[in-house]
Amino acid sequence: MGKRVEKLLISTFGFIPARIALGALSLLGFACLYMLRVNISVAIVAMVRRNRTDVQAARAYCTEHVLDNITAEDGNTTATQGDDDSILLEDQGEMEWDELTQGIMLSSYYYGYILTQIIGGHLADLYGTRLMFGGCILSSGICTLLLPVAARTHNVAFITLRAIIGFCSGVSWPSMHSMLTRWIPPLERPRFIAIVYFASSLSVTFTLPMCGLVIDLYGWASAFYLTGMLSVAWCILWFPLMHDNPAQHPRIKSEELSYIKVALAAGGSSKTSSKKVPWRQILTSLPVWAAVVADSGNTFGLTLFLTQLPTYMKNILGFSIKKNGLLSGLPFLSRYIGALTCSTIADWLLGRGYLSIVNTRRIFSAFAMLVPAVLLIIVAYSGCNAPLVVVLLCLSMFFNGGSPASILVNSTDIAPNYSGTLFGIGNTFASLASLIAPLAAGAITEDQKTMGQWQKVFWMCIPVYGLADLFFLIFCSGTIQPWNYAGQEYQGSPNEAEKIIAPKQQEESS
């Protein structure tokens, strides 16, 4: 059966170049991965039950203040009656979860996610991405289909299932980073990361409004059913068409295969993977820790956006569940556009020789974290000006799109042979940040759903962004580290590899 499916798919899509097909499959995979991760951000708004007292306390801060002003000016004390009824009807969820409990539910994904980062990256370095990445999405999709039953059974059942989804998903990013060093030449990596990895942001853009729409039509459980089924369906394409190594691909052209092999060798990738990881050198390397700290700081802010933005849009700005999903998704569309823009500019600057690798990484890391930090200060004091807030959030996420040209690609700069392992280490610490962010936001806003409390939530991001990027600016590197070649067949020196890469980059970009 599997062979027949593979032949059918190859005959249908055989005209597409191997790397484009790989990128398209991976892009759809990241889209599925993030559907399973963020569906709860919108669903939880409809899942939670609030009585009339809670609704009056939790009703949208800005809507309440606008209506109070209308009442004061017109003397019309009935101006809010219809709105109260609609809010009460909209807020009749099934779960009696306070803000702290909601924070626990939102962060439960990361309880498991944090455990499988390093091992996932290392296993992918050894055995490939096909099984690791595909298996994580298949198992996570099946578990997502069971979430409504778990939520209605017991809080612990829901938390456990979300933690299992996180545990399975933990191998995803590190395993894909391992594939990156097997398939994608160094010059193309920032653009590949922007287009493929940042399908996660593109996924959030359509997942939030899609979930908002199906929840409005069929109830909150439908968000989990739909995203779970789409993810399982993606696996039907992934397993027959994905190949861990270009040499294993049944229809790759000889010219493409030769180009990939030469480019990877010049970039410091070995012909075989070593089972022995130079842990001491990795854990004592400042360039490694620079990437880890930057990834953790960036992920802290991103997680607040992913988990809290729909709640902010509803409780403070007063958007309905349908508008909430659409407007909450816009910043992530901006992030995807920003990623494409920044990675294209970074590739051009490197290819033309205008900037070194390390200075390119520094400049775009500042775009990714320092600029959003400044914009979030303005957001915190923009009050109830909803259009301005949405524009500022979109701009903030646009500049955060600089991360694929800096933070995310840096591990392939310094150690391509261990990039999956390095990314796993970075994502383990980033997962700690992801675990803390929704819990902290829930604790801050518990029983105090006011603009002042949300200002504190935004202010949390600012020192995290600033200090993390400062550490990266000081200690990052663009040079292949000597321990990258430990136990490998390819024993070229870092300097030799860079001499080969630089002229090739200039030649291809001209």
N, C-alpha and C positions, 0 to 999 in steps of 0.2 A: 504493500500500500504506500509506504513512504517513498519508494523508488519511483512509483508511478506519479505521485504528486510532484516529486522533484523534476521529473522529465517534463511534465505538463507546464510547470512554472518556468523552467529553463527555456522551453520552446516559445512560451508567451513573452518572456522578458529578455530573451537571449540577445537582442540587439543593443541592450543598454550596457555601457562600459562597466567593468567589474567594480571599480571604486565608486562610481555613481550609484550603482545598485546597492553596494554596501552602505553608503551614506544614507540613501533613502530608507533602507530597512532600519538602520540605527536611529535615524530621526524619528520614525514612527514608534520605535521602541521606547525612546525617551519620552515621547508624547504619552504613551500608555503608562509608563512608570510614574509620571507626575499626575496623571489622572487619578491613579490609585492613592497618591500621596495627599492631594489637596481637595479631593471630593468632600471630605469632612468639613472643610473650612466654610463651605456654603451650607452643607446639610445640617450642621450643628445649630445654625440660626433657626431652622425650622423644626429641629428635633426637640428643643428645650421648651418646656411648658412654663408659662408665667400667669399668675392670677392677676386680677385687676389692680391690686395694690402694687405688685411688681411691675406691671405695665406702666402705671403712672410714674413709678420711680425710674424705670429703665427706658421710657419712651425717648425717642430721638431728642437729644439735647438741643440741637439747633431748631427742630420743628417746634418744640415747646416754647423756646424763646421768641420765635417769630410769631406764633399764635398769641402769646402773652402780649406782645406789642400791639397786635391787631385788636385784641380785646380792650387793652388800655386806651387805644385811640378812638375806637368806634363805640365803646361801651356795650359790645355784643358779647354776652357771657356764654352764648351757645355756639360760638364759632368753632369750638374744638370737639363738639359732641360726635359728629360723624367720623372724624378722624380717630377718636378714641375707640369707637366700635370696630373700625377696620383694623386698627392695631391689635385690639384684643383678639379678633378672629384670626389674624395672621399669626399670633403668638401662641395658639393652642397646640403646642407640641406634646409629645408623649413623655419626655424625660424631665425629671425634676432635678436638674443639675444647676448648682450655683456657679459663679464665675470661676472659683478655684477648681471645682470639679471639671468644668469645661476645659480649663487649662491643662488638667491632668489627662483628659481625653485627647486633646490636641497634641500633647507631647508624648503620648504613649507609643506612637510610631517609632520614636527615637530610642525607646528603651531597648528594642531589639536591633535597631539600625546601627547602634554604636558598637555592637559586638562582632560584626562580621566584616568590617572594613579592611583590616590588615590581612586577615586570612583570605578574604575574597580576592584582593589584589594579588597576593602571592600565588594562589591557586591558578588564577588567570595567567600570570606570568609563566607558570609551568605548563598548564594544560589547555589554555586558550579561552576565548570569550564566548564561543557559541553556546556551550552548555551552561556556563555561569550566568550570563546575561539573560539568555532565553529562559532558563529554569527559574530565575528569580521572578520574572514577570508572570510566567505561567502559574507558579505557586501563589504569588501575591494576588493575581486575578481571581483564583478560586477562593481564597480566603475572603476577599472583598465581597463576593457573592453571599457569604455567610454572615456578614456584619449586621444586617437588620435583625436576624434571629438572635445574634449575640446581644445586641443592644436591648432587645425586649426581654431577654432572659435575666441578665445581671450585669452590673457595671464592670465587675471583674472579668466576665466573659468578653465584653467588648474591648477592654484594655488589653487583655491577653491576645486576642485575635489581631488587634492593631499592632501589638508588639511583634507578633509572628510575621506580619506583613513587612514591618521594618527590618526584622532579622533577615528575611529572604531578600529584601531590596538592598541590603547593605553591601552586597557584592557588585552592584550594578555599575556605579561610576568607576571604581578601581578596575573592574574587569574590562570596561571599555577603554580605559587608559592603556591597558596592556595591549589591546587590539590596535590602538593608535600607533604604537611603536612597531607593530608588525606590518601594517598596511600603508601608513600615510607618511610620505617624505617630510622631513623637518620643515621645509618652507611652507608646506600646505597645512600644517597642524593648527595654527591659530584660526584660520578660516574654517577648517573642518570642525573644530570645537565650537566656534560661533554658530555655524549652520546646524550641526547635528546635536551637540550637547545642549545648546540653548533652545532646542525644540522643547525643553522643559518649560521655558518661559512662554513659548508659543502655545504649549499645551495648557498652561494656566489661563492664557488669554481666552481660549474657547471652552475650557472645562468649567470655569466658574459660571459664565452665562448659560452654558448647556445644562449644568446641574440646577441652576436657578430656574430654568424653564421647565425641566422635567419635574422638579419638586413642586412647582406651582401647579402643574397639571395632574401629577400622579402621587405626590407625597414624597417625603424625604427618603424613603427606602429606595425609590427608583434611581436616585443618584448612584448608589452603590451597585445596583443591578446592572445599569447601563455601562459604567466604567469597567466593571469586572468582566462583562461579556466582550467588550471591545478589546480588552487586553488578552483574553484567551484566544480570540480570533486572530490577533497579530502573530501569535506563536505558530499558526499554520503556515505563514510565510517565512518566518525566521529560520526555523530548523532545517527545512530543505534547501534554502538559498544561501545561508551564511556559511562561510568557510574561514577557519582560524588563520590560515596562512595563504598568501597569494599563490604559492606553488601548488596548493591543494585545490585551487579553483578550477573547475572543469572547462571553463570557456574564456579564461583570461587570455588576452593576446600576448604574444611573446615580447613585443615592444614594451608594453605596459609592465610586464613582469620584470624585464631587464632593468627598466628605469627605477622601479621600486627597490630592487635589490641593491643597485648602485647607490641610490640616495640614502637608503637606510644604513648601509655600511659606512658611508661618509659621515653620517650623523651619529655614529658611535654605537649603533645597534649590532649585537653579535649574531652569529648564525644560529647558535643554540642558546637555550636558557640554562643558567646554573641553578642547581637546587640549594646551593649554599648562599645565603644572604649575608653581606657584610654588615651585620647589625651594629657593631661598635662604631664603625665609620659613619654609618647613616645617622645614628642617634647622637653623635658628637659633631655633626656637620651644621654649622650656622646657616648656610644656604638652605638646607632642608628645613630647619626650624623657621626660617624667614617665610617660606612658603606655607608652612603649617599654621603659623600665627596669623598670616594674612587671610588664609582660607577660613580660619575659625571666626575672625572678626567679620569678614564678608558674609559668612553664613548666618551669623547671629542676626544681622540686620535683615537679610533675605527671609529668614524664618518668621520674623515679626510680620513682614509683609504677607507671607503666604498664609499664616494662621490667623492673624488679627485684622487684616484689612476689611474683610466682609463684615465683621462685627463692628468695626469703627464706622463703616459706611452706613450701617443700620442704626446703631445706638446713638451716634453723634450727628451724622449728616442726614439721617432720616430717609434713606432710600429703601424702596420695596425690595422684596426678594428677587424679582426679575431685573430691576435696574441695578441692584446690588451686584449681581453676578457680572453684568456687562461692564459696569464702571470699575469693579475690582479687577477685572481682567485687563483693562487698558494699560496700566503701568507695566504689565509683563509683556504686552505687545511692544511697548516702547523699549523694554530691555532687549528684546530680540532684535529690533531694528538697530539699537545701539551696539549690540554685539557684532552684527554684520558690518556696520560702519567702522567700528574701531579695529576689528581684525583685518579688514581690507586695507585700512590706512597703515596698520602695523606691518603687514606683509610688504606693502609698497616701500615703506621707510627702510625695512631690513634689506629688501631686494636691491634697492638703489644704493645701499651702503651709507645712507644719511645718518643712521643711528646704529649703535652696537646692540646686541641682544639684551644685555643687562639694562641699558638706558631705555630701551623700548619697554621692557617690563616695568621699570620704575614709573615712567610717564603714564602708562595706561592703568597702573595700579592706583595712582593718584586720582585719575578720572573715576575709577571704579568705587573708591571709598571716601576720599576727601571731599569731592564735589557733592555727593549725596549727603554727607554730614552737614554741610552748609545749608543745603536745600531743606533738610529736615528741621533745622532751626526755624526757617521761615514757615514751614508747614505748621509747626507747633503753635505759632502765634498768628495764623491766618483766620482764626475764629470760624465763623459759620459761612464763610465765603466758599461754598462748595465747588464752583468752577475753578477758582484759584487753587484750592487744595488738590483737586484732581490733576490739574496741569503741573503743579509742583511735584506731585508723586510720580507722574509720567516722566518728567525731566530727571528726577532722581534715579529712576530705574534705567532710563536711557544711558546715563553716564555710567551706571553700574555695569552696563554692557561692555565696559573695558576689561572686565575680568578674564575673558578667554585669551586676550592678547597679553596678559600679564600673569596673574595668579595661577590660573588653571593649567596653563601650558608650561609653567616653569619647571615642573618635575621632569618633563621630557627634555628640557634644556640641559639639566645638570646630571641626569642619570637615566637615559632612555631604556637601558636594560632592566632597570628596577622601577620603572615609572608606575606600574600598577601597585607595587608595594608602597612606594612613597605616597601615592595618592590615597591609598588605604590608611596610612598613618595620619595624613592630613585630614581626611574625612572622619577619622575616629574623634579627633579633637573638635572638628567642626560639628560633629553630632552632639558633643557635650554642650556646645553653644546652642544648638537647635533644641536640645532638651530643656535648657534653662529659659530660653526666650519666652515661650508661651506661658510657662509657669509664673515667671516674673510679671508678665503683662496681666495675667489673671489675678495675681495677688494685689497688684496696684489698683486695678479697676473694680475689685470686688465691692459690691454695695455702694460704689461711688462712680457712677457712669457719667462723669462730667468732663468738660473740656480740660479742666486743670489736671485731672488724673491722666488723661490721654497725652497731655503735654509731657508728663513725666515718662510715659512709655516711649515717645519719640526721643526724648533727651537721653534715654538709655543707649540708643544707637550711636550717639555722637562721639563720646570718648572711646567707645569700642572701635568704631571705624578709624578714628584718628590715631590711636596708639598702635593698632594692628598694622596700619599702613606705614607708620613711622618706622617700626621694626623691620618691615619688608624693605623699605627704601635704603636702610643702612646695611643690611646683611644679605640681601639677595645676590644671586650670581647668574651669569649667563654662560658659564664655562662648564664643560663636561668634567665631572669630578673623577679623579684617578680610580677610586673604588668602583666606578661603573663597570670596569673591565675585570673585576675579581672573578677568577674561575671561568672566564669566557674564552671562546676560540679566537675571537677578534681581539688583538692586543695592541691595536694602534693607539698612539698617545692622543690626549685631548687636543693638543696644539695641532697635531697632524690632521685630525678630523676637522677642526675649524678651518684650516687652510683649504681643505677640499670643499667644504660647504660654502664658504664666502663667495668665491668666484662663480660657483654654480648658481647661487641665489641671484647674483647680479645678471648672469647670462639669461636666466629664465624670465626675469622681470623686465628685461629690455626688449 
